[in-house]
């Protein structure tokens, strides 16, 4: 007898963890699609409407939002892919706003957000972007979306087109073994020449770059070759790096160490010991080497490390590398940063960043200032 799947879609859209966590749901197609709910992961974000009631991330209590996040982990554990897109019939669009009493908070209504042809990643990024450009207190909703993005980032592809799997627990001893392999350097057969402060630049660095010293790190070619197609090609005999067993990078040793640790152990990025500048450089190198899982891990780590000091570089990197979640996090930070608004008003950012911020934040006036100006114009 065919088992009913409709109730699972309903439970996902409602965010009802109690209905799903202990139920027999292994028969469900976790990469299936639904014309009303999109995909299982999209359903957890977009939710559903029943009559006058709306169930989604913007209307739920903190407890219900936690249930949605817990279900997201469960769904990923079942093998759902955050890259899956909804069917063509899925045409949901939404707008949100804040109220005080019975009145809508002025300028709090978001643009209409369309979710058709977007993966779960795209849905989360679109919601983040929508909430960063309006008035009102959206801290709880933005925190949910960033947590959701972080959970989605735990997904790891197998390397075969169309297939994927979620992150799984690994025994601590296995991680420690790979840490020892990396730190001991035993059997390492590739020298990574890093740029430092002072001295001459390594070969391959542009002549116009400032002088710098070099520091050498050791790695294993077999590990690097299997980390990405770029590294596999680079370390083949056809390229200088492969024939000389030497890789020159235009980065200091600290970010290279962070990236190597990710390649060898797959552990979470240590946000305490790694300052934002180091993570940003590691992110740039991971992108250059096309190590997708490292790019995702570093992007997620940086969404929580944005401050006034690193804002400009973080936004520049997010824009240049086309990282939607980090770019959305930058816009959310800019909206609530007095320092960013001050620098925007003084035109102190590079041209591209200045243009993007001006488009998103206008002239950096507060909502109250704009309201006063409109009242003055109406009076005149």
JOHU-V490684 format. One record per pair of residues at least 12 apart in sequence whose C-alpha atoms are under 8 Angstrom apart, sorted by sequence separation. I is the first residue (numbers start at 0). J is the second residue. D is the distance in whole Angstrom. If there is no record, write none. Layout:
i=(I & I)
j=(J & J)
d=(D & D)
This chain:
i=(7 & 43 & 44 & 95 & 96 & 153 & 154 & 198 & 199 & 200 & 201 & 282 & 313 & 314 & 95 & 96 & 112 & 153 & 197 & 198 & 199 & 200 & 343 & 94 & 95 & 112 & 127 & 196 & 197 & 198 & 199 & 220 & 343 & 94 & 196 & 197 & 198 & 282 & 314 & 94 & 195 & 196 & 281 & 282 & 313 & 7 & 94 & 112 & 127 & 194 & 195 & 196 & 93 & 94 & 126 & 194 & 195 & 279 & 344 & 92 & 93 & 110 & 194 & 195 & 278 & 310 & 343 & 344 & 92 & 93 & 109 & 193 & 194 & 343 & 92 & 109 & 123 & 192 & 193 & 257 & 91 & 92 & 192 & 193 & 279 & 302 & 341 & 4 & 44 & 90 & 91 & 92 & 109 & 192 & 193 & 254 & 258 & 278 & 302 & 333 & 340 & 2 & 12 & 43 & 90 & 91 & 109 & 123 & 191 & 192 & 253 & 254 & 257 & 258 & 298 & 301 & 305 & 89 & 90 & 108 & 123 & 190 & 191 & 254 & 299 & 89 & 107 & 108 & 190 & 191 & 254 & 255 & 258 & 275 & 298 & 299 & 302 & 306 & 330 & 334 & 43 & 106 & 107 & 190 & 191 & 254 & 258 & 298 & 302 & 305 & 8 & 11 & 43 & 87 & 106 & 107 & 120 & 189 & 190 & 268 & 14 & 87 & 105 & 106 & 188 & 189 & 255 & 267 & 268 & 275 & 307 & 330 & 12 & 13 & 85 & 86 & 104 & 187 & 188 & 189 & 250 & 270 & 275 & 8 & 11 & 12 & 40 & 85 & 104 & 120 & 187 & 188 & 189 & 262 & 307 & 11 & 12 & 14 & 84 & 85 & 187 & 188 & 261 & 268 & 307 & 12 & 13 & 84 & 85 & 184 & 186 & 187 & 276 & 283 & 8 & 12 & 13 & 40 & 84 & 184 & 250 & 275 & 279 & 286 & 11 & 12 & 39 & 83 & 84 & 258 & 82 & 83 & 216 & 226 & 81 & 82 & 181 & 214 & 215 & 279 & 283 & 311 & 315 & 57 & 81 & 82 & 97 & 214 & 314 & 40 & 81 & 97 & 223 & 39 & 222 & 13 & 14 & 40 & 222 & 311 & 12 & 13 & 12 & 203 & 29 & 38 & 202 & 204 & 38 & 201 & 37 & 38 & 201 & 15 & 29 & 30 & 37 & 201 & 14 & 29 & 30 & 37 & 14 & 16 & 20 & 29 & 30 & 15 & 16 & 34 & 14 & 15 & 25 & 32 & 33 & 34 & 37 & 14 & 16 & 20 & 30 & 32 & 33 & 34 & 35 & 36 & 192 & 16 & 32 & 34 & 35 & 190 & 191 & 192 & 193 & 194 & 34 & 189 & 190 & 191 & 192 & 193 & 194 & 195 & 196 & 11 & 14 & 33 & 35 & 188 & 189 & 190 & 191 & 192 & 193 & 194 & 195 & 189 & 191 & 193 & 194 & 195 & 193 & 194 & 230 & 11 & 193 & 229 & 229 & 227 & 228 & 193 & 227 & 227 & 226 & 227 & 81 & 81 & 80 & 68 & 71 & 75 & 41 & 41 & 44 & 61 & 68 & 72 & 40 & 44 & 64 & 68 & 71 & 75 & 181 & 71 & 38 & 41 & 68 & 178 & 181 & 57 & 80 & 56 & 80 & 78 & 79 & 178 & 78 & 79 & 177 & 178 & 56 & 78 & 177 & 76 & 77 & 75 & 76 & 75 & 76 & 174 & 76 & 174 & 155 & 152 & 153 & 152 & 152 & 149 & 148 & 145 & 148 & 131 & 127 & 124 & 128 & 131 & 132 & 124 & 127 & 131 & 127 & 130 & 128 & 132 & 124 & 128 & 131 & 127 & 132 & 132 & 134 & 106)
j=(19 & 55 & 56 & 107 & 108 & 165 & 166 & 210 & 211 & 212 & 213 & 294 & 325 & 326 & 108 & 109 & 125 & 166 & 210 & 211 & 212 & 213 & 356 & 108 & 109 & 126 & 141 & 210 & 211 & 212 & 213 & 234 & 357 & 109 & 211 & 212 & 213 & 297 & 329 & 110 & 211 & 212 & 297 & 298 & 329 & 24 & 111 & 129 & 144 & 211 & 212 & 213 & 111 & 112 & 144 & 212 & 213 & 297 & 362 & 111 & 112 & 129 & 213 & 214 & 297 & 329 & 362 & 363 & 112 & 113 & 129 & 213 & 214 & 363 & 113 & 130 & 144 & 213 & 214 & 278 & 113 & 114 & 214 & 215 & 301 & 324 & 363 & 27 & 67 & 113 & 114 & 115 & 132 & 215 & 216 & 277 & 281 & 301 & 325 & 356 & 363 & 26 & 36 & 67 & 114 & 115 & 133 & 147 & 215 & 216 & 277 & 278 & 281 & 282 & 322 & 325 & 329 & 114 & 115 & 133 & 148 & 215 & 216 & 279 & 324 & 115 & 133 & 134 & 216 & 217 & 280 & 281 & 284 & 301 & 324 & 325 & 328 & 332 & 356 & 360 & 70 & 133 & 134 & 217 & 218 & 281 & 285 & 325 & 329 & 332 & 36 & 39 & 71 & 115 & 134 & 135 & 148 & 217 & 218 & 296 & 43 & 116 & 134 & 135 & 217 & 218 & 284 & 296 & 297 & 304 & 336 & 359 & 42 & 43 & 115 & 116 & 134 & 217 & 218 & 219 & 280 & 300 & 305 & 39 & 42 & 43 & 71 & 116 & 135 & 151 & 218 & 219 & 220 & 293 & 338 & 43 & 44 & 46 & 116 & 117 & 219 & 220 & 293 & 300 & 339 & 45 & 46 & 117 & 118 & 217 & 219 & 220 & 309 & 316 & 42 & 46 & 47 & 74 & 118 & 218 & 284 & 309 & 313 & 320 & 46 & 47 & 74 & 118 & 119 & 293 & 118 & 119 & 252 & 262 & 118 & 119 & 218 & 251 & 252 & 316 & 320 & 348 & 352 & 95 & 119 & 120 & 135 & 252 & 352 & 79 & 120 & 136 & 262 & 79 & 262 & 54 & 55 & 81 & 263 & 352 & 54 & 55 & 55 & 247 & 74 & 83 & 247 & 249 & 84 & 247 & 84 & 85 & 248 & 63 & 77 & 78 & 85 & 249 & 63 & 78 & 79 & 86 & 64 & 66 & 70 & 79 & 80 & 66 & 67 & 85 & 66 & 67 & 77 & 84 & 85 & 86 & 89 & 67 & 69 & 73 & 83 & 85 & 86 & 87 & 88 & 89 & 245 & 70 & 86 & 88 & 89 & 244 & 245 & 246 & 247 & 248 & 89 & 244 & 245 & 246 & 247 & 248 & 249 & 250 & 251 & 67 & 70 & 89 & 91 & 244 & 245 & 246 & 247 & 248 & 249 & 250 & 251 & 246 & 248 & 250 & 251 & 252 & 251 & 252 & 288 & 70 & 252 & 288 & 289 & 288 & 289 & 255 & 289 & 290 & 290 & 291 & 151 & 154 & 154 & 143 & 147 & 151 & 118 & 119 & 122 & 139 & 146 & 150 & 119 & 123 & 143 & 147 & 150 & 154 & 260 & 151 & 119 & 122 & 150 & 260 & 263 & 140 & 163 & 140 & 164 & 163 & 164 & 263 & 164 & 165 & 263 & 264 & 143 & 165 & 264 & 164 & 165 & 164 & 165 & 165 & 166 & 264 & 167 & 266 & 292 & 295 & 296 & 296 & 299 & 299 & 299 & 302 & 324 & 327 & 324 & 323 & 327 & 330 & 331 & 324 & 327 & 331 & 328 & 331 & 330 & 334 & 327 & 331 & 334 & 331 & 359 & 360 & 366 & 366)
d=(7 & 7 & 6 & 8 & 4 & 6 & 6 & 5 & 5 & 6 & 7 & 6 & 8 & 6 & 6 & 6 & 7 & 6 & 6 & 4 & 5 & 7 & 7 & 7 & 5 & 7 & 7 & 8 & 4 & 4 & 7 & 7 & 7 & 5 & 5 & 5 & 7 & 6 & 6 & 6 & 5 & 6 & 8 & 7 & 7 & 8 & 5 & 7 & 7 & 6 & 5 & 8 & 5 & 6 & 8 & 6 & 5 & 8 & 7 & 6 & 5 & 6 & 5 & 7 & 7 & 7 & 8 & 6 & 5 & 7 & 6 & 5 & 6 & 7 & 4 & 6 & 6 & 6 & 5 & 8 & 6 & 6 & 6 & 6 & 8 & 8 & 8 & 6 & 8 & 7 & 6 & 8 & 8 & 5 & 7 & 5 & 6 & 7 & 6 & 8 & 5 & 8 & 7 & 6 & 7 & 7 & 6 & 7 & 6 & 7 & 7 & 6 & 7 & 8 & 8 & 7 & 7 & 8 & 5 & 7 & 7 & 6 & 5 & 8 & 8 & 6 & 5 & 8 & 6 & 6 & 6 & 6 & 8 & 7 & 8 & 7 & 6 & 8 & 8 & 7 & 8 & 6 & 4 & 5 & 7 & 4 & 7 & 6 & 8 & 7 & 7 & 7 & 7 & 7 & 5 & 5 & 7 & 6 & 7 & 7 & 6 & 7 & 7 & 8 & 7 & 5 & 8 & 7 & 7 & 6 & 8 & 8 & 5 & 8 & 7 & 8 & 8 & 6 & 6 & 6 & 7 & 7 & 8 & 7 & 6 & 5 & 6 & 6 & 7 & 7 & 5 & 5 & 6 & 7 & 7 & 6 & 8 & 8 & 6 & 7 & 4 & 6 & 6 & 7 & 7 & 7 & 6 & 6 & 7 & 6 & 7 & 7 & 7 & 8 & 8 & 4 & 7 & 7 & 5 & 7 & 8 & 7 & 7 & 8 & 8 & 6 & 7 & 5 & 7 & 7 & 5 & 7 & 8 & 7 & 6 & 7 & 7 & 8 & 8 & 7 & 8 & 7 & 7 & 8 & 5 & 7 & 6 & 7 & 7 & 7 & 6 & 8 & 8 & 7 & 8 & 6 & 8 & 7 & 7 & 8 & 7 & 7 & 8 & 7 & 7 & 7 & 7 & 7 & 7 & 7 & 7 & 6 & 8 & 8 & 7 & 7 & 4 & 8 & 7 & 6 & 5 & 7 & 8 & 6 & 8 & 5 & 6 & 7 & 7 & 7 & 6 & 8 & 8 & 8 & 7 & 6 & 6 & 5 & 7 & 8 & 7 & 6 & 7 & 8 & 8 & 7 & 7 & 6 & 6 & 5 & 6 & 6 & 6 & 6 & 6 & 7 & 5 & 5 & 5 & 5 & 5 & 5 & 6 & 7 & 8 & 8 & 7 & 7 & 8 & 7 & 6 & 6 & 6 & 6 & 6 & 5 & 5 & 7 & 7 & 6 & 5 & 7 & 5 & 7 & 6 & 8 & 5 & 6 & 6 & 7 & 7 & 8 & 6 & 5 & 6 & 8 & 6 & 7 & 7 & 8 & 8 & 8 & 7 & 5 & 8 & 8 & 8 & 7 & 6 & 7 & 7 & 6 & 7 & 7 & 8 & 8 & 8 & 7 & 8 & 7 & 7 & 6 & 7 & 7 & 7 & 7 & 8 & 7 & 5 & 8 & 6 & 7 & 7 & 6 & 6 & 8 & 8 & 8 & 6 & 6 & 8 & 5 & 8 & 8 & 7 & 6 & 8 & 7 & 7 & 6 & 8 & 8 & 7 & 8 & 8 & 6 & 5 & 6 & 8 & 6 & 6 & 5 & 8 & 8 & 8 & 7 & 7 & 8 & 7 & 8 & 6 & 7 & 7 & 8)
